[in-house]
Amino acid sequence: MKDLLTIENGTRAMHTFSDAEYARRHAALFNLMQESDISAAFFTSIHNVNYYADFLYCAFGRPYGLAMYDGKVTTVSANIDGGQPGRRTVGDNLVYTDWRRDNFFRAAQQLLPTRGTIGVEMDHISADNLQKLRDALPDCEFKDISKPAMRLRMIKSDEEIAHIKQGTQVCDIGGAAVTAAVREGVCEHEVALESTRTMVREISRRFPHAELMDTWTWFQSGINTDGAHNPVTTRAVRHGDILSLNCFSMIAGYYTALERTLFYGDCDADSLRLWKINVEVHEAGLKLIRPGARCCDIAAELNKIYKSYDLLERRTFGYGHSFGVLCHYYGREAGLELREDIETILQPNMVVSMEPMIMIPEGSPGAGGYREHDILVITDNAAENITGFPYGPEHNIINA
C-alpha cells in the first residue's frame, strides 16, 4: 500500500481566474520569499491554499497543504478526496494515504528542500503539526510567513475585484429574497432557506463551472438580532419585530456580504431614533473610506458620533474589514480592519466593508441589534460602493 499517490481522474476544471492572474500571485510570493531568505513555503490554511492553487479543501480532521518551492506549486491532499484536488489545483497535486500515520509529512519531505528556511503559517499550523514538520525536515529552519502573505492578499487584482463585484450583486439578490419571504409567523430558518436557495441558483447561473459550496444566510428577529453571527432559529416573526438580514454568497472561496436592519410592520419611536443614529454613523463611515486614510483614524472619527449620543459603549465590534478569500470558518486579513488598533493605510485596490453595529439589551427602549453593511473598493482617489441594496427606515420597514 503506497504512502503517496498521484491521481489523474478526468480533465482539469476551469479555474476561477486566468493563468496570468495565478502567475502574478505566484511571482509575488516567490519574490517575497527571495527577499526574506525563505527557500520554500508550506501553506496549511484554507485561504492561502485556495489563493495560490484555486483548491478549496474540506479538512474533515485531516491536514492539507500547499508546497511552493523552486518555481513549482503543489497541493497536498488526502486520498479520501480522490482526483478532485488534482482537477482543481493550479499546479500539481500529491495525494497521501491513510495506510501509515503521518504520510502528510512524508509528502512534505518529498516536496520541500532538506535544508534552508521554510515559510509556514504560525497563525494556523498547530504546535503538534509544526513539530512533526520539524521532525520530517530536521536540517531546516522554520519562519512565519503568514503576515507577509496576508499583506500580499490585501491588495486585490482587477480580476479579483470583478469577482467580488459579482458576489456582491448576488448578495443584493439574496436580500430581495429575504424581504419577499418575510411575513407574520414565518420562522427565521424558512426566510434564510429562501434567500440561500436564491443565491445558490444565481451563482450557478453566473458561474456554471464553479463548485457550489457554503453560501448561506443568517436571518434573525427580535432578541436574536443582538449578535452579528447568531445562527437562525425557529423563532417566528412578529409584528413590530426588529430584523437582521445577513446574506453571504461564497464563490470559489471568496465571501461577500449584505447586512441590513429591517423592521416588520411598524418601527416604534425609540427604535427609529437608534436606527437613524446607526445610519448616520454608516454614512459618515462611507465618506471616510478613501485612499490614504488610516484604519484607526476612521474608527476614532466614528466613535465620536456614537459618543455624542451616549452610545459608544453599545458598539459591539470594529467598523469593517477586508474582503477576499474569506469565510466564517477560515481566513481573515486582520491587518485591514477598521479598528482603533490597526494603523494600516488604505490603498487603491483594497476592498473593505463599512458595517457599524450597536446592540441595545432586552428590556431597554429600542432593544435589538442595528447594523448596516456595504462593501467598498478603494480607487486611486475615492472609493466605489459596490453594494446596491438600500438601507435605512425609508426602505426597510416591511409592510405587514
N, C-alpha and C positions, 0 to 999 in steps of 0.2 A: 504494500500500500504506500503510495507516494506521499511525501510531505508537501510538495509544491507541484502545482499544475498550471498549464496554460490551456484555457478553454476557448475555442473559437466555435461559436454556435450561432449561425445566422450572420446577416450582414450588419455593418455598423449603422447605428442610429444617426439621424440628422441631429447635429449639435445645436445648442441653444444660440451660440454666437458664431461668427465667422472664424475661419482658420487664422486670419490676420489678428483678430481680437485675442485668441488664445496665445498666439505667438508674441503679442505685445505683453501679455501678463507674464509669460514665462521669461521673456527677456528682462523685464523689470526685476523679477525675483532673482534671476541669476546674476544680474548686475549688483543687486543689494548684497547677495552672498559674497561676491568677489570683494566688494568694498569692506565687508565685515569679516573677511578672512574665514568664511564658512565654506567648507568643502562640499557639503551636501545638506539638503533639507529633508526632514522626515515629518510630514504633517499627519496629525491624527484626528483633527477636528472635522466635523461635517462641513463647516463653512469653507475652510481652506481647501479640502479635498474637492469640493464642488467648484470653487472659484477657479482652480487651476486645471481641473480634469473633467468638469461637467458631469461628474458622477455624484449623485446624492445617495449616500449609503444609509441603510437601515441597520443599526448595530445589533439590536436584539441580544445584547450580552456579549458580543464578540468584537474584538478590536479591528479597525480598518485603518488604512494608511495611504500615504502618497509619498513616494521617493522621488526627489528631484536631484539628479547627480549627473555630471558630465554631459549636460545638454539633454538628458533623457528625462521623461516624465512617466512614472509607472505607478498605478494604483495597486494596492494590496487588498484583496477581498477574500471573504470566507467561501468555502466550497458550497455552502448551503444556497448561495445566490446563483450558482450555475454560471451561464455565459452572459447574464445581463450586465454585470460590471464591465466586461470586456467590450460589449456592444456600445456602452455609453461613454467609456473613457476616451478622452483626448490624450493619445499616447498609448502606452502599453498597459497590460494588466497581468498580475501574477496572483494566482489563487493558492491559498493554503488550506490544508485539510485538517480534519479533527482526529486523524488516526494517531497523532502523537501530540502531547501537550506542548504548547508554546511554539507551534510551527509558524505563527505570525512573526516571531522574532528571527526564525531561520530565513524567512523571506527578506527581512531587513538585512540580515547578514549577506544575502546574495545580491541585493540591490545597492548597498551603500559601501563606501570605501572602508578599508580596515584600519586606516589611520587618518588623522585630521580632525577637524571640528565639524560636528553635526548640529544643524539647527533644528530645534524641537520647540513645541508649544508648551512652555512650562505652565501656562494657564489652563491647559487641557489634559495633558498626559498625566496619569496617576503616578504617585510615587512608586507603586509596585511595578508598573509597566516601564517607568524610566529606569529602574534598577535592572529589570530584565534586558532592556536595550543596552545598558552599560555592560552587562554580563556577556551579551552577544557580540559586542564590539569593544573589548577591553582596552584597546590601544587608542580609542577615540575620546575626544573631549566633547561635551555637550553644552550648547549655548542657546539661550532663549531667543527665538525668532518671532514670537507671537506679536509683539508690539510693532516692530518694523513692518511685518507683513500686513498688520491691520492698517497702518498708515498708507500703504500702497492701495488697499481696497477702498479707502475713504474717498479717493478721487475717482469718479466714475467716467468711463469712456462714453462716447456718443452712442454706441450700441447699447450699453447698459442703461443709459438714460431713456432711450427709446423703449426698451423693455420695461423699465419701471413705469413709464407713462401708460403703457398698455395695461399693466396690473392695476394702476390707479383707476383707470376707466372701468375695469371690471368691478372694482370695489364700489364705484358710483352706481353701477347697475345692481349690485347686491343690496345697496342701501335703498334703492327704489323698491326692490322686492320686499324688504323689511316693512316699509311704510304701507305697502299694499296689503300685507298679511296681518297687520295689527287690527284687532277688533276686541270688543268686550268679551272676556272669558277665554281668549286664546292663550295657550300656555307658551312660555318663553321658548321651549325647545321646538315647538311647531313653527314659530316665526323664524328661528335660526335655521331649521332644516330647509325652509322655503328659500331663504337667502343663499345658503350654501349650494343648493341644487342649481340655482340660477347662475351663480358664479362659475361653478364647475362646467356647466354647459357652455357658458360664454368662453371660458378658457379653451375648451376643446374645439370651439369654432375658430378662434383666433390662432391657436397653436395646435394644429392637428397631429403634429409629430411629437408633442411633449408628453411626458408622463404626468398623469393627473393624481396628485397626492397632496394632502394636508391643507387644502383650502378649508376655511372654517368661519363660523360666525358666533360671536358672543352677543346675545340679546338679553339684557337684564331689565327688570322692572322693580319699582318700589325700593325697598331696603336693599335689594340685590345690586343696585347701581353704586353702592358705596366703594367698590373696588374696581380698578381698571381691568383686572384679569379674572373677575369672578366667572365661574362656569355657568352655563344655562341650567335652569331648573324647571320643575313642572309648575311653578307659580303662574297663576292666571292673571292676565292684565285686567286692571280695574279702572273705572272712570276716575280721572284726575291723577293717574299714576305718572311719576317721572319715569322715563325710559332711557336706556342707553343702547345705542346702535353701534356695533363694532363688527365691521366686515373686513375679512383678511383673505385676499387672494394669494395663492402660492403658485408661482410659475417657475419651474426649474430651480427651486431653492431661493428665489427672490420673493420676499414678502412685501406686500404693500397693504395699506390700511386706510379705512374710513371710519371715523368715530364721531358720533353726534349725540347731543342731548335732545330728547323729544319729550312731549307730554301727550297723554291720551285724553281727549275730550276737553279738559279745562286745565289752565295753569293758574294757581292761586297767586295772590299779590306777593307774598313772601318769596315764593319760588321764582316768580317772574323777575323780581329785583335781583336775586342771586344769579339767575341765568344771564341777565343783561350785563352784570359785572364781569362774569366769566367771558362773555363775548367781547367786552371792552378789552380785557387782557389779551384775548386771542387776536383781535385786530391790531392791537399795539405790537404784539409779537411778530405778526406778519410783516409789519413795516420795518422792524428792526433787523430782520434776516437779510443781510446784504454782504457782499464780499468785503473783507477787511474787518468785520465785526468779530469780537471775541465772544465765545460761548458764555463765559462767566459774566460779561458785561450785559448781555441780553437778559440773563436771569436776574441780575441786580436791578435792572430797569423795570422789569415786570413785577418784581417783588414790591416795588414802591406803590404800584397800583393796588395790589391786594392789601398792603399795609394801610393805605389811605381809607379803605373800607373796613379795617379791623378784621381782615380775612386771611392774613398771611399764614397763620397757624393752621388754617384749613386746607392749605395746599398739600398735596399728597406725594408728589414726585417732581422730577425735572420737567422742563418745558418742551422737550423734544429730543430727538435722536437721529442718528444716521440711518439711511436705508440702503439695502443691497442684499448680499447673501445673509439672510436673517430669518429666524423663525422663533416661535415661542419656546422651543426647546433646543435651539442651537444658535450660535453666532451672536456677536454684538461688537460693534465698533465703538467701544467705550470711550475712546479718545475724542469722539464727536457727539457729545451730548450737551444739551443746553442746561448746564448746571453751574452752581457757584464755584465748584472746584475744578472746572475744565477751562483751560486757557487757550484752547485751540482757536486759531483764526480761520474764519470761513473763507473758502476759496472757490473760484469757479469750478463747476462740475462736482461739487459736493451736493448731496441730496439729504435734506433734513425735514423733520416734521416740526410743526408748531402745535402743541397739544396741552394747554393749561387745564388743570383739574382742581376743583375743590370738593371736599366732602363735608356735608353737614349731617351730624349724627341724628339717629332716630329720636323723635320726641322734641326736636327743635323745629322752629318755623322754617319751612322750605327744605326739610330733610331730604337727603339724597346726594348722589354724585353727579357733578356737572363737568362735562368735558367736550371740547371741540378739537378736531384734528385735521389739519391739512398737510400735504406734502409739497415741499418747495425745492426747485432746482436752482442752485446758485449759478448765475450767469456772470459775464465779465463786469457788469456794473449794476446789477439788480438781482432779483430773484423771481422765478416764474412759479406761480402757484398752479400745480397740475391737478388739484382736486376740484371737481366740478359740482359736487353735491352741496346744496345750500345749507346754511347754518342759521341758528337763532330763532327767536319766538315768531318772527314774521313768516317763517317757512315750516317750522317743525312742531306745531301743535296739530296733532292728527284729529280730525273731526270724528266724533262718535257716530 
